[in-house]
Amino acid sequence: MCAFWGIRPMFVTRIMPANYTYAVNQAHGYSLMTQNQNYPLLATEFARRVRDTLGLPVMVIERFPDTALTRFRTWHDKSLGG
């Protein structure tokens, strides 16, 4: 589908099967995997309920860590030929 529309896939996930990651890479896309499910500041109560009910690793963040942003910027700049 991405090839048809001329776009590259991009996923931000906590976990993703290796074959999906491979397919994304083959399509010149990007996968950012984090250790936690990340929720915005206004979702603090919802994040607490998810953590308490489902036992999932959940964080409320203001922004992605600089390392994640740096990895994305590096991929983005390379994908633009820069």
Buried (B, 14 or more C-beta within 10 A) or exposed (E): EBEEEEEBBBEBEEEBEEEEBEBBEEBEBBBBEBEBBBBEEEBEEEBEEBBEEEEEEBEBEEEBEEEBEEBBEEBEEEEEEE
